[in-house]
Amino acid sequence: MYRNLEECIVDLEKNGHLVRIREEVDPYLEMAAIHLKVYEAGGPALLFENVKGSKFRAVSNLFGTIERSKFIFRATWDAVQNVMAVRNDPMKALKNPLKNIGNGLTAWKALPVKKSGRPPVAAQEIQISDLPLIQSWPMDGGAFVTLPQVYTEDPDKPGIMNSNLGMYRVQLSGNEYELNKEIGLHYQIHRGIGVHQDKSNKKGLPLKVSCFVGGPPAHTLAAVMPLPEGLSEMTVAGMLAGRRFRYGYTDGFCISHDADFVITGEIHPGETKPEGPFGDHLGYYSLTHPFPLMKVHKVYARPNAIWPFTVVGRPPQEDTAFGELIHELTGDAIKQEIPGVKEVHAVDAAGVHPLLFAIGSERYTPYQEVKRPAELLTIANRILGTGQLSLAKYVFITAEEKRPLDTHDVVDFLSYILERIDLQRDIHFYTNTTIDTLDYSGTGLNSGSKAVFAAYGDKKRELCTGVPDMLQDIRGFENARLIMPGIVAIQGPAFADYEGAKQQLRQLCGAIEEKGSLPSCPMIILCDDSMFMSAAINNFLWATFTRSNPSHDIYGVNSRYENKHWACDTVIIDARIKPHQAPPLIPDPTVAKNIERLFVKGASLGGLKNL
């Protein structure tokens, strides 16, 4: 149990989980490039002791592996899991009262404690320009806080137990921000801070915001946890830390007594400035848009403060470990929230929000011999109406019958669905709706569509294990390659606009229709590079589901409408890059060459293996 970030770093180093970087490193691109190289190799946490332009140290890759993350929380992990399990299923406590005695002590540690006196973090008042101003990608709009804990309180019910702690990115410099006086605050839809800002706006009052950085790693993890309504992030922070969250108020702003840094300020009604671009977790830049402007009040730093950061980009990245930790901690929470659901997997390789795999139940008509999705559609609607899951674009859902399924076994799970799906009946669209703020495949910011692929019943087809002959030699479309059983990638001309795309797809569909039916290949992916698309399942997941908008980019061989329901014989998803989509993240080759100095023999990272 760590009282602060320094204690965690000392413990990690003592146990071989952290390496110190002595050499001066530039926060502009270099620190991020070093992090990415070490993360990809499964390397240790990194303590940058000499950050160019700042007196403060910085640490990254703390959560770079699930093993290291569990090591950090080894003293409290089981106890927190037990508390979460009891919350998800209170009957467990009644069935095992002796086993659950310890939950009372853990729950007591969950209660925040208000402290008087000067907090350690207020030891020095600094400016934004004193911080390590880290820029991760070449086209980023400036420096960002990538592991913030953004704290706000409910204007109608002030107090820490009605607060929200979230990880919303914070832009420290660049664009039109006046350095040291203004910073940008970006948050996506369906976030708790938005409710607080809306209430403040209606009162005509500024919303007070405290941005905590650092402190015990438990506080960082608590900020990213999607918790049930009524369960405060501050309580989870205390349970995970094994120590009550300590706080106080200065100038009316909540101050974490254990943070390394605190930035306080206000968001005024109607005030925005351009924020971004920012290299994000979908693997593309989120572009420049107006977002709330935070006017800086004061910036604090504790003695020997350490600045934690991460680098986000095409998954998997360090935030992948966050997802795995959250899944293990919350356990069966989704089962309690959505009756009939057995498993929901937000697919990390596809950028999390674009693609969900789900296993539900099919109990509506057990007396009928014909098996078809029924309850599954109800469950899909519940999934798409639940918290962050509502941002998904594609949902593939089925129910287990005769054998178990695992949504993390991508090929087996998709094969099971494609063997059983009735393409005349089992694809359902939601148009002109909301999608993830970071997803630029839609028709505008937060705007796009969704599709549910629901399958249940007996096996209908054998899936092709090679490219069918009829997909070869189609004029204008070439290099057909098998992605997995039943799914083939085919390369087409570059996408120009949707009118041109419709003509191209009519040509492709017509050419296939002329050759006959294609039952063994229920899905075709039209792409720019079929070799890339078929080289790895993760390439297929990423490129297909981040580059397509269901309502605009799903076509079909022999497609038709039957009483407003769309049907086809073979689905074609147009996963080509569109002009309106955001550019992908590409590292600077010069920076990659420059950082090699740290990996040579005798340098700080020269002794690391696999690099």
Secondary structure, 3 states (H helix, E strand, C coil): CCCCHHHHHHHHHHCCCEEEECCCECCECHHHHHHHHHHHCCCCEEEECCECCCCCEEEECCCCCHHHHHHHCCCCHHHHHHHHHHHHCCHHHHHCCCCCCHHHHHHHHCCCEECCCCCHHHHEEECHHHCCCCECCCCCCCCEECCEEEEEECCCCCCHHHEEEECCCEECCCCCCCCCCEEEECCCCCCHHHHHHHHHHHHCCCEEEEEEECCCHHHHHHHHCCCCCCCCHHHHHHHHHCCCCEEEEECCEEEECCCCEEEEEEEEEEEEEEECCEECCCCEEECCEEEEEEEEEEEEECCCCEEEECCCCCCCCHHHHHHHHHHHHHCCHHHHHCCCCCEEEECHHHCCCCEEEEEECCCCCCCCCCCCCCHHHHHHHHHCCCHHHHHCCEEEEEECCCCCCCCCCHHHHHHHHHHHCCCCCCEEEEEEEECCCCCCCCCECCEEEEEEEEECCCCCCCCCCCCCHHHCCECCEEEEEEEECCEEEEECCCCCCHHHHHHHHHHHHHHHHHHCCCCCCCEEEEECCHHHHHHCHHHHHHHHHHCCCHHHHEEEECCEEECCEEECCEEEEECCCCCCCCCECCCCHHHHHHHHHHCCCCCCCCCCCCC
